[in-house]
Amino acid sequence: MLRISRMPRALALAGIATIFLAGCGSTASTATPAQTPAATPTQTPAVASGSASAGSSQTANPAAACGGYSGPEATISYATFGDSTELTNQQKIVDAFQSLEPKIKVKLSVSDWDTYWDKLQTALAGGNAPDVFVMDGPLFPDYQTRDQLADLTPLIARDGFDTGQLADLGVKDFTASDGHIYGLPRDLSTIALYYNKTMFDAAGIPYPDGTWNWDKLVEVAKKLTTTSGGAPQWGFYTETTDMENYWSSLVWQAGGDIVGPDKKTLLVDSDKAAAGIQFLQDLIYKSKVMAQPTPGGSGDLFENGQAAMEANGSWLVPTHVAAGIKFGVAPLPSGPAGRATSVNPSGVVVYKGTKYTDAAWEFVKCYTGPQMQTIVANLKASMPANKQILSTVYATSFDGGATFADALTYAHLKPSFRGYNEFNTALQNELDSKVFNDKGLTAKAALDEVAPKLVPLLGK
């Protein structure tokens, strides 16, 4: 749930191709196996385009509601990534579930990002993976296509579970090419423009709003940038080391894309896509409203009070609150092709080798229901995937909640395909070394240079 930073996924899939599949169940389960046969679904649950509006509620079928588990007592394991704060947050989720389903005990494990994926791959190779674990959207195809995740579609049909209550883009991200669903979204993150109200007030500048475009961003950022006479104040800041933080949104705002709908066609080297990335390079080296990034990062300059605006994700709300910043949130400024932002869901999946599918499915199902999604909303570390809770509890819980929620109406899913990690690493390394951290090449020249390395990585 908590995304402290969209960290590079260089280690997330290291060695995954060598993982062998095992049919053993999780060693954390203690109950006697007793599974209800799953009915074959008559149709695939719909996955429409994204929307933040309140969706349909769960059907009246008791099996679809959380709290209706009738199987044997069980202890299941649940693993996710995060820090010590996330451990506390996830324990709240687990405690809420166990109060709703007292026959199911959950053993929680939380590891930092790199350690999480290393441990997961080792567990999968050994046939003792957690019964339920968290999956990052872009990495989902690598696990699903290797037959490691349980197909939830029969369970969804059996229980009459309404996937329409969940953000459509979130459901879509965990729907495989066969039309079946292998995970449910537990939370989402969109990108918007944070602004420091104190800095804007001191300069007598009106706050950003939905009318802003790229030109307005540059105009105001210049007025808020002072780099002489002491510690610099920058007009703008973003993280350049992951497409999610900002530059993929710029590509879409310019009318470009990263890859084609077939996930086999490279599009990021097009003129329009390059124009979006060039805009970010120009913020650094031409307009000079953003500090030059340094390898390894120099910290969040907005959080540190050194930048007036920041394009970044909804996961930073608790961080900025803790930093004591008086901030507001506005939509990302529009580009030549209009408004666009990125959305990256994280989901909960069931290990195909679990011996306790019903208990694991109950946890997944409950996680997306109103009771537990309300906890997600109140934590503000990410956006709840449940439409009703997103559009009510979360959207009204802080100044900017509605902005992040409404962004789903014009959001693009972060690319998700088999081999994404290798593709992203090659692309990001090129941009970091020659476009962002150093102005070695224009965006178009760098993309043309790296394109021959990227094309063979698509369509795996």
Helices and strands as residue ranges (DSSP letters): G 16-18, G 62-64, E 74-81, H 84-100, E 104-111, H 113-126, E 132-136, G 137-139, H 140-144, H 153-159, G 163-165, H 168-173, E 184-188, E 191-196, H 197-203, H 214-223, E 237-238, H 247-253, H 271-285, E 309-313, G 314-316, H 317-322, E 327-330, E 341-343, E 346-350, H 357-367, H 370-379, E 383-384, H 387-389, I 390-394, H 401-406, G 407-410, E 411-413, H 420-431, I 432-436, H 443-454, G 455-457
